[in-house]
Amino acid sequence: MADFFAMGGYGGYVWPAYIITVAVLIAATVVSLQAHMRARRSVQRLEDDSGENGESQT
């Protein structure tokens, strides 16, 4: 098992690269989900505002 983690002596380079890659992918997912939720709230607010004025978009 130690040989697997050592990666033939390159484990010191490989594992940090994996960790950075996973961290960036997680951060990108979180940022995307937050932007999606902000956009949904914005659309909902716009729809609510247009409904209060009695305007119909049909």
N, C-alpha and C positions, 0 to 999 in steps of 0.2 A: 504494500500500500504506500509506503514511503517513496518507493520508486515512481509511482504514479504521480504523486504530488511534486516530486523533484523534477519531473519531466526531462530527464536526461541532463540535468544541470541547468536547464532553462526555466525552471519553475519560478524563479525570482522575476522573470520578465513576463511569463505567460499568465500567471495568476492575477497580477495587478491589471494586465490588459483585459482579462475576463471581467474582473470586478468593475473597472471603469466602464466597460461596454454595457454591463448590466445596469449600472447606476445611470448612465446616459439614457438607456432605453426606458427605465422606470421614470426618470425625470420628464422625458418627452411625453410619455403616456399621461402623467399627472397634469402637465401643462396643457395638453390637448383636451383632457377631460374638463379641466377648469374653464378653458375657453369655450368649450361646447356648452357648459352649464350657464356661463355668462350670456352667451348668445341666445339660449333658450329663454332665460329670464327676460332679456331685452325684447324678444319677439312676443313673449307673453304680456309684458307691459304695454307694448304697442297695440296688441290685439285688445287688451282691456280698455285702453284709452279710446280706441276707435269705436268700441261697443258702447261706451258711456255717452258718446256724442250722437248716438242714433244713426251713425253712418253705416251703410251696408256696402260691402265690396263684392256683390254678386254680379 
